[in-house]
Amino acid sequence: MFLRCLNKAALVVGDEFDNEGSNKNPWRLSSIQQVEELKCLLRIMPIFATSIIVYLPVTQQTVFSISQAIKMDRNLGHNFEIPPGLVTAIMLVAIGILLPLYDRILVPALEKVTKQEGGLTTLQRIGFGHAFGFLAMLVSGLVEVKRRELAISSGASDGVAPMSVLWLAPQCILLACCHVFATVGHIEFFNNESPEGLRSIVNSLLCVNVSLATNLCSFIVNFVHSFTGKQGQPDWLDADINKGRLGYFYFVIAALALLNMLWFIVCSRSYHFKVVVKT
């Protein structure tokens, strides 16, 4: 409703055209197509804004999960030790498995239930991505709290907790689900809802989201370093994670993800999909 005021930009007032029928001042009078394209962009912006924090769990998880793996039991059998950096590969492998499963099995099943092409709308798919991102951070926090308790209570000289590194797999799988639903959902949403002439530009918004999430993660990390660990106490993100409180940091990210998901629900409920006229 509030976008109707933009229609005035295409309203001809006075002598706007020259003798040849050309627009004298394009900055003063816009075409109807330009106005409609601007409306499409403005409608997309709230969804774009909520999609920044949804990538926050993914950007920070690749850093701190390695620190956790170093302080966990990485033995797999008697002769093999899992490298700490290999933990992040769990998410990539899960994405490779979940994507075809979703496309070949889940989508056809959902189409029979919802009678919707693709099983879910693009906004519903993004919403599931938000939920999986929140759950991933919640599980990460709970696992880290338990790992830290075991590391301290065991009294091991190297600070390694008697807890298998495979306990990090659930959060990695949840993050993979976040990718499958949120990333693909955003690609489909931006592609379907963008104006024809601006489709390539709007599709680049996904890359902008990831870059903004990375910068936001750096800001939050610096903020935590600055406002925790005062009075001689180690901060939450201390180099020695057994002294720090990495679990609290995960819970903060989970809280942000939850608030962002609620705001996304508000924005998605008021969003009106672009009407496509089939010829």
Secondary structure by P-SEA (a helix, b strand, c coil): cccccccccccccccccccccccccccccccaaaaaaaaaaaaaaaaaaaacccaaaaaaaacaaaaaaaacccccccccccccccccaaaaaaaaaaaaaaaccaaaaaaaaccccccccaaaaaaaaaaaaaaaaaaaaaaaaaaaaaaaaacccccccccccccaaaaaaaaaaaaacaaaaaaaaaaaaccccaaaaaaaaaaaaaaaaaaaaaaaaaaaaacccccccccccccccccccaaaaaaaaaaaaaaaaaaaaaaaaacccbbbbcc
